[in-house]
Amino acid sequence: MSSLDDFEARLAILAAVEDSKTALIQDLVAHVKRLEGGLSNARDQLDRERRVSDMFQHSDKEKEIELRQVRMELAMMSYVSVLIDGDHMHFTTSLLKAGEGGGRQAARVLRTKVVEYLHERCPTVPANVRIVIRIYANLNGLAKTYQDAKVLSNVTEFGLFINGFNKEDSLCDLVSAGDGKECADEKIKAMFQIGLENVQCLHVVFGGSADSGYARLLGPYRDSSKVTLLEGPPFAKELKELSDCLPTMKITEVFRQSKLHVDKTPSPPTSPGSENSAVTNYASVVAVKGQQPVMQNSLTAAHGSASAARIARNAAGQRIDVALLCSTAEMKAMKVKKYCNEYHICGKCSFTKFNKGCSFDHGTRVTGRDLEALRAVARLSACQRGLGCKDAQCILGHRCPKEPCRKGKMCLFPPGMHGIDTNIVAWEG
């Protein structure tokens, strides 16, 4: 039989086991608590990361939408630039002789051929891309070149062609670059650089095949996929080398494939040229005296007959009121005298012709500078026939005499009679 000591020893062993079990359970509980805490922290971290991810995904979607919108807007504003030196790329004779209709056809065919070329050779360019056509030239000089080459019989015919070209399409312009030798070149070079640097310009069609001066401009872009050379007359030597590297195209329906032959034999000066020189000389004189020359049409300074009258025209065929031999002060002084303009200038009065009373003074007709001043007064009233007036005896104004005009809608002259090109290229009569 076991003693009490044995039982106590065995109990102590059992108590130690229970204590060990209790400690184990406590350790397990503590470990589980730690795991649960870590899990909670991990869940919170995951929730935060999920929210951040959702935020970035939402932001990315918004940015994608914005980027897509920007790309669409850029595509809508993209364009192809067609730059042509009109002084060297001459139009075909048939188009020029067709006048305004020929100008319209030239713009229409030119645009169509460029679109067809882009579709075949530049598939990345959208089919609906805008075609911006700019032809720069010394229009006055070019009109004379066509006349000297016997392509046109009168420089005013070129004005009709220009009107047709510019009116056919809002993005087609035949632009006067000025009368300097390099004016067109400089404008074309500037527009070429802008086109290549502008991401919205998808391609540049460059027309100036006969001018070797463009070789330096085009040289750095010999490997560019953004440039096409438009050939009219054969390429100049320097440009011929570039044409082997750059794609080329021709539009024979619009541009001549050979240079114009112009007779260099000088012709004797004509009386219209002498008259134009006289006007220019007078303008210089009044400028020295500090007077403002008054503008008028090409009626002769003396009373003269209607057969002596001439009408000045610019390159667009518009009538020009040239300078008169009087100052602004003389014109204002004459205005208050209430003379009958028609009687004193033309020698007749419509009112008396139809047995109606004229309320203005007749008497002895004025002469000299007084007559010039009275003509200036008559020019203060706009001619209803406008810039196309063909009446050599018309005494009314064909452009606003107050250039630059600050009256706006209050001006008695319509908008079309403002900002007129006053460079005379032809005389009628």
C-alpha positions as CSV (number, residue, x, y, z in Angstrom):
1,M,0.0,0.0,0.0
2,S,1.3,3.4,-1.0
3,S,2.2,5.9,1.5
4,L,0.9,9.4,1.7
5,D,4.2,10.7,0.5
6,D,3.7,8.7,-2.7
7,F,0.3,10.2,-3.3
8,E,1.7,13.7,-2.7
9,A,4.5,13.1,-5.1
10,R,2.1,11.8,-7.7
11,L,-0.2,14.8,-7.2
12,A,2.7,17.1,-7.6
13,I,3.5,15.5,-10.9
14,L,-0.2,15.8,-12.0
15,A,-0.2,19.5,-10.9
16,A,2.9,20.2,-12.9
17,V,1.3,18.6,-16.0
18,E,-1.8,20.6,-15.5
19,D,0.3,23.8,-15.1
20,S,2.1,22.9,-18.3
21,K,-1.2,22.3,-20.1
22,T,-2.5,25.6,-18.8
23,A,0.7,27.4,-19.9
24,L,0.4,25.8,-23.3
25,I,-3.2,26.9,-23.7
26,Q,-2.3,30.4,-22.6
27,D,0.6,30.5,-25.0
28,L,-1.7,29.3,-27.8
29,V,-4.3,31.9,-26.9
30,A,-1.7,34.6,-26.9
31,H,-0.3,33.4,-30.2
32,V,-3.7,33.4,-31.7
33,K,-4.3,36.9,-30.4
34,R,-1.1,38.1,-32.0
35,L,-2.0,36.4,-35.3
36,E,-5.5,38.0,-35.2
37,G,-3.9,41.4,-34.6
38,G,-1.5,40.9,-37.5
39,L,-4.4,39.7,-39.6
40,S,-6.4,42.8,-38.7
41,N,-3.5,45.0,-39.5
42,A,-2.9,43.2,-42.8
43,R,-6.6,43.5,-43.6
44,D,-6.5,47.3,-42.8
45,Q,-3.4,47.7,-44.9
46,L,-5.0,45.7,-47.7
47,D,-8.1,47.9,-47.5
48,R,-6.0,51.0,-47.7
49,E,-4.1,49.6,-50.7
50,R,-7.3,48.6,-52.3
51,R,-8.7,52.1,-51.9
52,V,-5.5,53.6,-53.3
53,S,-5.6,51.1,-56.2
54,D,-9.2,52.0,-56.9
55,M,-8.4,55.7,-56.7
56,F,-5.5,55.3,-59.2
57,Q,-7.5,53.1,-61.5
58,H,-10.3,55.7,-61.5
59,S,-7.7,58.4,-62.1
60,D,-6.1,56.4,-64.9
61,K,-9.5,55.9,-66.6
62,E,-10.1,59.7,-66.4
63,K,-6.7,60.4,-67.8
64,E,-7.2,57.9,-70.6
65,I,-10.5,59.6,-71.4
66,E,-8.8,63.0,-71.3
67,L,-5.9,61.8,-73.4
68,R,-8.4,60.3,-75.9
69,Q,-10.2,63.6,-76.0
70,V,-7.0,65.5,-76.6
71,R,-6.0,63.1,-79.4
72,M,-9.4,63.6,-81.0
73,E,-9.0,67.4,-80.7
74,L,-5.5,67.2,-82.2
75,A,-6.8,65.1,-85.0
76,M,-9.6,67.6,-85.7
77,M,-7.0,70.4,-85.8
78,S,-4.4,68.5,-87.9
79,Y,-3.7,69.7,-91.4
80,V,-1.5,69.2,-94.4
81,S,0.4,72.3,-95.6
82,V,0.8,72.9,-99.3
83,L,3.3,75.7,-99.9
84,I,4.0,76.9,-103.5
85,D,6.2,79.6,-104.9
86,G,3.9,81.1,-107.5
87,D,6.8,83.1,-109.0
88,H,8.4,79.9,-110.2
89,M,5.4,77.4,-110.4
90,H,3.3,78.9,-113.2
91,F,-0.3,77.9,-113.9
92,T,-1.3,76.3,-117.2
93,T,-2.4,78.7,-120.0
94,S,-5.8,77.1,-120.3
95,L,-6.6,77.8,-116.6
96,L,-5.3,81.4,-116.8
97,K,-7.3,82.2,-119.9
98,A,-10.5,80.8,-118.2
99,G,-10.5,83.7,-115.8
100,E,-12.4,83.3,-112.5
101,G,-13.6,79.8,-113.6
102,G,-10.0,78.8,-114.3
103,G,-9.0,80.0,-110.8
104,R,-11.7,77.9,-109.2
105,Q,-10.8,74.9,-111.2
106,A,-7.1,75.3,-110.3
107,A,-7.9,75.3,-106.6
108,R,-10.3,72.4,-106.9
109,V,-7.9,70.2,-108.9
110,L,-4.9,71.1,-106.8
111,R,-6.7,70.1,-103.6
112,T,-8.1,66.9,-105.1
113,K,-4.7,65.7,-106.4
114,V,-3.1,66.3,-103.0
115,V,-5.8,64.3,-101.2
116,E,-5.3,61.4,-103.7
117,Y,-1.5,61.5,-103.2
118,L,-1.8,61.4,-99.4
119,H,-4.3,58.5,-99.6
120,E,-1.8,56.5,-101.7
121,R,1.5,57.5,-100.2
122,C,0.8,58.6,-96.7
123,P,-1.7,56.1,-95.2
124,T,-1.2,57.4,-91.7
125,V,-2.7,60.8,-92.6
126,P,-6.5,60.8,-92.0
127,A,-8.7,60.9,-95.0
128,N,-10.6,63.9,-93.6
129,V,-7.5,66.0,-92.9
130,R,-7.7,69.7,-93.7
131,I,-5.6,70.7,-96.8
132,V,-4.2,74.3,-96.3
133,I,-3.0,75.7,-99.6
134,R,-0.8,78.8,-99.7
135,I,0.6,80.1,-103.0
136,Y,2.9,83.1,-102.4
137,A,3.9,85.4,-105.3
138,N,4.7,88.9,-106.4
139,L,1.2,89.2,-108.0
140,N,1.9,92.4,-109.8
141,G,5.2,91.1,-111.2
142,L,3.6,87.7,-112.0
143,A,0.7,89.3,-113.9
144,K,3.2,91.2,-116.0
145,T,5.2,88.0,-116.6
146,Y,2.1,86.3,-117.9
147,Q,1.4,89.3,-120.2
148,D,4.9,89.5,-121.4
149,A,4.9,85.8,-122.2
150,K,1.8,86.3,-124.3
151,V,-0.2,84.0,-122.0
152,L,-2.6,86.8,-121.1
153,S,-3.5,89.8,-123.2
154,N,-4.2,92.0,-120.2
155,V,-2.9,91.8,-116.6
156,T,-6.4,92.4,-115.3
157,E,-7.3,88.9,-116.5
158,F,-5.0,87.5,-113.9
159,G,-7.0,89.4,-111.2
160,L,-10.1,87.4,-112.3
161,F,-8.1,84.1,-112.0
162,I,-6.9,85.1,-108.5
163,N,-10.5,85.9,-107.4
164,G,-11.7,82.5,-108.5
165,F,-8.8,80.7,-106.8
166,N,-9.3,82.4,-103.5
167,K,-13.1,82.0,-103.5
168,E,-13.2,78.3,-104.4
169,D,-12.1,77.1,-101.0
170,S,-11.7,78.9,-97.6
171,L,-8.3,77.2,-97.1
172,C,-7.0,78.0,-100.6
173,D,-5.2,81.3,-100.9
174,L,-3.2,82.9,-103.7
175,V,-1.3,85.5,-101.6
176,S,0.5,88.7,-102.6
177,A,3.9,88.4,-100.9
178,G,5.0,92.0,-101.8
179,D,7.0,93.3,-104.7
180,G,10.5,92.5,-103.4
181,K,12.6,89.9,-105.2
182,E,12.8,87.5,-102.2
183,C,9.5,88.3,-100.5
184,A,7.7,85.0,-101.6
185,D,10.8,83.0,-100.7
186,E,11.0,84.4,-97.2
187,K,7.3,83.8,-96.5
188,I,7.5,80.2,-97.8
189,K,10.6,79.4,-95.8
190,A,8.9,80.7,-92.6
191,M,5.7,78.8,-93.2
192,F,7.7,75.6,-94.0
193,Q,9.6,75.8,-90.7
194,I,6.3,76.4,-88.8
195,G,4.7,73.4,-90.5
196,L,7.6,71.0,-89.7
197,E,7.7,72.1,-86.1
198,N,4.0,72.0,-85.5
199,V,2.7,68.5,-84.4
200,Q,-0.6,69.3,-85.9
201,C,0.9,69.6,-89.4
202,L,1.0,66.0,-90.6
203,H,2.7,66.6,-94.0
204,V,4.2,69.4,-96.1
205,V,3.9,69.5,-99.9
206,F,6.5,71.9,-101.1
207,G,6.3,73.5,-104.6
208,G,9.3,75.5,-105.8
209,S,11.1,73.1,-108.2
210,A,12.8,75.8,-110.4
211,D,14.4,77.8,-107.6
212,S,17.7,76.3,-106.4
213,G,17.6,78.7,-103.4
214,Y,15.3,76.3,-101.6
215,A,18.0,73.5,-101.5
216,R,19.5,74.9,-98.3
217,L,16.1,75.0,-96.6
218,L,15.2,71.5,-97.6
219,G,18.6,69.9,-97.2
220,P,18.3,69.0,-93.5
221,Y,15.1,67.2,-94.2
222,R,16.3,64.9,-97.0
223,D,15.4,61.9,-94.9
224,S,12.1,63.3,-93.6
225,S,8.9,61.3,-94.2
226,K,6.9,64.5,-93.6
227,V,8.0,66.3,-96.8
228,T,7.0,65.8,-100.5
229,L,8.4,67.9,-103.4
230,L,5.9,69.2,-105.9
231,E,7.5,69.4,-109.4
232,G,6.4,72.0,-112.0
233,P,9.3,73.0,-114.2
234,P,12.2,70.6,-114.0
235,F,14.0,70.6,-110.6
236,A,17.0,72.9,-110.4
237,K,20.4,71.1,-110.0
238,E,20.5,71.3,-106.2
239,L,16.9,70.3,-105.8
240,K,17.3,67.4,-108.3
241,E,19.7,65.8,-105.8
242,L,17.2,66.2,-103.0
243,S,14.4,64.7,-105.2
244,D,16.3,61.5,-105.2
245,C,15.9,61.3,-101.4
246,L,12.4,62.9,-100.9
247,P,9.1,61.7,-102.5
248,T,7.9,63.8,-105.4
249,M,4.6,64.5,-107.2
250,K,3.3,66.4,-110.3
251,I,0.0,68.1,-110.9
252,T,0.2,68.7,-114.7
253,E,-3.5,69.7,-114.8
254,V,-2.6,72.9,-112.8
255,F,1.1,73.8,-113.2
256,R,3.2,74.1,-116.4
257,Q,6.0,71.6,-116.7
258,S,8.3,74.0,-118.4
259,K,9.5,77.6,-117.7
260,L,7.7,80.5,-119.3
261,H,9.5,82.1,-122.2
262,V,9.4,85.9,-121.8
263,D,10.6,88.3,-124.5
264,K,13.3,90.4,-122.9
265,T,13.2,93.1,-125.6
266,P,12.5,96.4,-123.9
267,S,9.4,98.2,-125.1
268,P,9.2,102.1,-125.2
269,P,7.4,103.7,-122.3
270,T,3.7,104.3,-122.8
271,S,1.7,107.3,-121.8
272,P,-0.1,105.4,-118.9
273,G,3.4,104.7,-117.4
274,S,4.3,108.4,-117.7
275,E,1.0,109.3,-116.0
276,N,1.7,106.9,-113.2
277,S,5.2,108.4,-112.8
278,A,3.7,111.9,-112.6
279,V,1.4,110.8,-109.8
280,T,4.3,109.2,-107.9
281,N,6.4,112.3,-108.3
282,Y,3.7,114.5,-107.0
283,A,3.1,112.3,-104.0
284,S,6.8,112.8,-103.2
285,V,6.5,116.6,-103.5
286,V,3.5,116.9,-101.2
287,A,5.2,114.6,-98.7
288,V,8.1,117.0,-98.5
289,K,5.8,120.0,-98.0
290,G,4.0,118.1,-95.2
291,Q,0.7,118.0,-97.1
292,Q,-1.5,114.9,-97.5
293,P,-2.2,114.1,-101.1
294,V,-5.9,113.6,-101.9
295,M,-6.8,110.3,-103.7
296,Q,-8.8,110.4,-107.0
297,N,-9.4,108.3,-110.1
298,S,-7.4,108.5,-113.3
299,L,-9.3,111.4,-114.9
300,T,-6.9,114.0,-116.4
301,A,-6.1,117.1,-114.5
302,A,-7.4,119.6,-117.1
303,H,-11.0,119.9,-118.2
304,G,-10.0,117.5,-121.1
305,S,-12.4,115.3,-123.0
306,A,-13.7,112.0,-121.9
307,S,-11.5,110.3,-124.5
308,A,-8.4,111.5,-122.6
309,A,-9.6,109.8,-119.4
310,R,-8.1,106.6,-118.2
311,I,-9.0,104.1,-115.5
312,A,-6.2,102.6,-113.3
313,R,-6.5,98.9,-112.3
314,N,-4.6,96.8,-109.8
315,A,-3.7,93.1,-110.2
316,A,-7.2,92.1,-109.0
317,G,-8.8,94.2,-111.7
318,Q,-10.1,96.7,-109.2
319,R,-10.4,100.4,-110.0
320,I,-8.0,102.6,-108.2
321,D,-8.4,106.3,-107.3
322,V,-5.0,107.7,-107.8
323,A,-3.5,110.9,-106.2
324,L,-4.7,114.3,-107.1
325,L,-2.7,117.5,-107.3
326,C,-4.2,119.1,-104.2
327,S,-3.8,119.1,-100.5
328,T,-6.4,118.1,-97.9
329,A,-6.7,121.7,-96.8
330,E,-7.6,122.8,-100.4
331,M,-10.2,120.0,-100.7
332,K,-11.8,121.1,-97.4
333,A,-11.9,124.7,-98.6
334,M,-13.5,123.8,-101.8
335,K,-16.1,121.6,-100.1
336,V,-17.8,124.6,-98.3
337,K,-18.2,126.4,-101.7
338,K,-21.1,124.2,-102.8
339,Y,-20.1,123.9,-106.4
340,C,-22.0,121.6,-108.8
341,N,-19.4,118.8,-109.0
342,E,-20.7,117.3,-112.3
343,Y,-20.9,120.7,-114.0
344,H,-17.5,121.9,-113.1
345,I,-15.7,118.6,-113.6
346,C,-17.5,117.1,-116.6
347,G,-19.0,120.3,-118.2
348,K,-22.6,119.1,-117.8
349,C,-25.3,118.8,-115.2
350,S,-27.8,116.0,-115.1
351,F,-30.4,118.2,-113.4
352,T,-30.4,120.9,-116.1
353,K,-30.4,118.2,-118.8
354,F,-33.7,116.9,-117.5
355,N,-35.1,120.5,-117.0
356,K,-34.7,120.2,-113.2
357,G,-33.3,122.9,-111.0
358,C,-29.8,122.4,-109.7
359,S,-29.3,123.8,-106.2
360,F,-25.5,124.0,-106.6
361,D,-23.4,126.8,-108.2
362,H,-22.5,126.6,-111.9
363,G,-21.1,129.8,-113.4
364,T,-17.5,129.9,-114.7
365,R,-16.0,126.4,-114.4
366,V,-13.1,126.1,-111.9
367,T,-9.6,125.1,-113.2
368,G,-6.2,124.1,-112.0
369,R,-5.8,123.1,-108.3
370,D,-9.4,124.2,-107.6
371,L,-10.6,121.7,-110.1
372,E,-8.4,119.0,-108.5
373,A,-9.8,119.9,-105.1
374,L,-13.4,119.7,-106.4
375,R,-12.7,116.3,-107.8
376,A,-11.5,115.2,-104.4
377,V,-14.8,116.5,-102.9
378,A,-16.7,114.4,-105.5
379,R,-14.7,111.4,-104.4
380,L,-16.2,111.6,-100.9
381,S,-19.3,110.0,-102.3
382,A,-19.1,106.2,-103.0
383,C,-19.8,105.0,-106.6
384,Q,-22.6,102.5,-106.6
385,R,-20.9,100.4,-109.3
386,G,-18.0,99.8,-106.9
387,L,-14.5,98.6,-107.8
388,G,-15.6,97.2,-111.1
389,C,-16.8,100.6,-112.4
390,K,-15.9,101.0,-116.1
391,D,-17.2,104.5,-116.6
392,A,-14.1,106.6,-117.4
393,Q,-16.1,109.8,-116.7
394,C,-17.3,108.7,-113.3
395,I,-16.4,111.3,-110.7
396,L,-17.4,109.4,-107.6
397,G,-15.1,107.6,-105.1
398,H,-14.1,103.9,-105.6
399,R,-12.4,103.5,-102.3
400,C,-12.5,105.1,-98.9
401,P,-10.4,108.3,-99.0
402,K,-9.8,108.1,-95.2
403,E,-7.5,105.1,-95.1
404,P,-6.9,104.0,-92.5
405,C,-10.6,104.4,-91.8
406,R,-11.8,104.6,-88.2
407,K,-15.5,105.1,-88.8
408,G,-16.3,101.4,-89.0
409,K,-20.0,100.9,-89.8
410,M,-20.6,104.6,-89.9
411,C,-18.4,105.0,-93.0
412,L,-20.3,105.9,-96.2
413,F,-18.1,103.5,-98.1
414,P,-18.9,99.7,-97.9
415,P,-16.3,97.3,-96.4
416,G,-15.3,96.2,-99.9
417,M,-14.0,99.6,-100.7
418,H,-11.5,99.6,-97.9
419,G,-7.9,98.3,-97.9
420,I,-7.6,98.3,-101.7
421,D,-4.3,97.4,-103.3
422,T,-3.2,100.7,-104.9
423,N,-0.4,99.2,-107.0
424,I,-1.3,100.1,-110.6
425,V,-0.7,97.3,-113.1
426,A,-2.9,98.4,-116.0
427,W,-4.7,101.4,-117.5
428,E,-7.9,101.3,-119.4
429,G,-9.0,103.9,-122.0
